[in-house]
Amino acid sequence: DRYGPSIKDDFDAIIVSSETIKTAREINKKREKIGKKPLKIFEIKPVLAEDGFRISSTRIRNNEIDKNGKIIK
């Protein structure tokens, strides 16, 4: 489920990237339909690795970069 527990559980806020802000807005619409208060949405800017691409958990797991964005050779 792409929304996880965010629809039904009690949260105050959600932190998203520019890629997932649309989903956060969908979550708020679904929450309002079931009588839950909307979440405060905080959009964060991406942090770039040494190579100029975003640091992501996928890139770290694939051993492309470390958690600080340093290229793994």
N, C-alpha and C positions, 0 to 999 in steps of 0.2 A: 504494500500500500504506500503510495508516494507521499501521503500526508502523515503517516505514522500516528502517534498518539495526540498530535496537535489539535485535532478536531474535538475530541471528547474530554481529554484530560485538562486539568487546571494549570494554565500557564499565563504569564503576564505579557511575555514578549517573545519574538522570534528574530534571530539574526540570519540574514540572507545575503547572497551575492546578487549582482545584477542579473545573473542567469536564473536565479530562483525567486526573484521578487514577485513574479506573476503567480507562482504557486502560493506564496504567502498571502496574496490578495484573495486567491480562491479559498484558502483555509479560513480567512476571516468571513467570507460570505457564507461558508458552510457552518461556521460557529454561530453566526447570527441567526441562521435558519433554525438552529436547535436551542436558541435562547442563551447561548454563551456570549460573554463579552469578547469583542475583537482583540486580537493581540497587537501590541505595539510592534511595529516593524522597523528594524534597524538594518539598513543596507550598508555593508562594508565594502571597501575597495580592495581589489586583489593585491596580494603581495607577490612581487616578481622574483623569480630565481635569477641566478647569474646569467642565464641564457636569454633573459627577457620574457620568458613564458611564465605563466602562473605557477605558484607553488600549489600542489594539490596532493591529497593523500594517495591518489592513484599513481602519480609520478614517484612519490616516495616509496610506495610498495613495489613498484617496478624497478627500483634501484637506479632511476635516472638521476635523482637529486636526493640530498639528505634533507632533514627537517628544517634546515636553515637556508635551503635553496642553492647549496653548493653542488656543482656538477660532480657526479660520481664517475670516475674514469675507469 
